[in-house]
Amino acid sequence: MVSEKIKANLNVNGELLPFVVDDYTEPYYRNAAKLINERMSELQNRFGAQANSEKLLAVIAVEAAVDALQANDNYLKLRTTIDKQLDTLNSHFAD
């Protein structure tokens, strides 16, 4: 399957950001922008004038990085478990 590059203009925190992405990843970009805007709104409601947009976006970036790292750790643990189970099954059938 060959993917095409497409333009995706995303509104993040009131700023229109242009991206050129693979066509199959475009829904992920749109969903990410939606999640960022929702989280931004939550943080603005919580902290009000105490924090500016740059600080709130930094908080969101750190939260997203932590989520990605945790997801990767979970994936690696699951992969290790599955590999061990496959090795067990293979050893039973190899005998």
C-alpha positions as CSV (number, residue, x, y, z in Angstrom):
1,M,0.0,0.0,0.0
2,V,1.4,3.3,-1.1
3,S,0.5,6.3,1.0
4,E,0.1,9.8,-0.3
5,K,1.2,13.0,1.5
6,I,-1.7,15.3,2.2
7,K,-2.0,18.7,3.8
8,A,-3.7,18.9,7.2
9,N,-4.4,22.3,8.7
10,L,-5.1,21.8,12.4
11,N,-6.5,24.3,14.9
12,V,-4.6,23.9,18.1
13,N,-5.3,26.5,20.9
14,G,-6.6,28.9,18.3
15,E,-3.6,28.6,16.0
16,L,-3.9,27.1,12.6
17,L,-1.0,24.8,12.1
18,P,-0.2,23.3,8.7
19,F,1.1,19.7,8.5
20,V,2.0,17.5,5.6
21,V,1.3,13.9,6.7
22,D,0.7,10.5,5.2
23,D,-2.9,10.1,4.3
24,Y,-3.4,7.2,6.7
25,T,-2.1,9.2,9.7
26,E,-4.3,12.2,9.1
27,P,-7.1,11.0,11.4
28,Y,-4.6,10.6,14.2
29,Y,-3.4,14.2,13.8
30,R,-7.0,15.5,13.9
31,N,-7.7,13.4,17.0
32,A,-4.5,14.7,18.6
33,A,-5.5,18.3,17.9
34,K,-8.9,17.6,19.4
35,L,-7.4,16.0,22.5
36,I,-5.0,18.9,23.0
37,N,-7.7,21.5,22.7
38,E,-9.9,19.6,25.2
39,R,-7.0,19.3,27.7
40,M,-6.1,22.9,27.1
41,S,-9.7,23.9,28.0
42,E,-9.6,21.8,31.1
43,L,-6.4,23.3,32.3
44,Q,-7.6,26.9,31.5
45,N,-10.7,26.3,33.5
46,R,-8.7,24.8,36.4
47,F,-5.9,27.4,36.5
48,G,-7.5,30.4,34.9
49,A,-5.1,33.4,34.6
50,Q,-2.5,31.7,36.8
51,A,-0.9,30.1,33.8
52,N,-0.3,31.3,30.2
53,S,-0.9,29.2,27.1
54,E,2.8,28.4,26.7
55,K,3.0,26.9,30.2
56,L,-0.3,25.0,29.7
57,L,0.9,23.6,26.3
58,A,4.2,22.6,28.0
59,V,2.2,20.7,30.6
60,I,0.2,18.9,27.8
61,A,3.5,18.0,26.0
62,V,4.9,16.5,29.2
63,E,1.7,14.6,29.8
64,A,1.7,13.3,26.3
65,A,5.3,12.2,26.5
66,V,4.7,10.3,29.8
67,D,1.6,8.6,28.2
68,A,3.7,7.6,25.2
69,L,6.5,6.2,27.4
70,Q,4.0,4.3,29.6
71,A,2.3,2.8,26.5
72,N,5.7,1.7,25.1
73,D,6.6,0.1,28.4
74,N,3.2,-1.7,28.5
75,Y,3.7,-2.9,24.9
76,L,7.2,-4.2,25.7
77,K,5.9,-6.1,28.7
78,L,3.1,-7.6,26.7
79,R,5.4,-8.5,23.9
80,T,7.7,-10.3,26.3
81,T,4.8,-12.2,27.9
82,I,3.5,-13.3,24.4
83,D,7.0,-14.3,23.3
84,K,7.4,-16.5,26.4
85,Q,4.1,-18.1,25.8
86,L,4.9,-18.8,22.2
87,D,8.2,-20.3,23.2
88,T,6.4,-22.6,25.6
89,L,3.9,-23.6,23.0
90,N,6.6,-24.2,20.4
91,S,8.6,-26.3,22.9
92,H,5.5,-28.5,23.4
93,F,5.0,-29.1,19.7
94,A,8.8,-29.6,19.1
95,D,8.9,-32.7,21.2
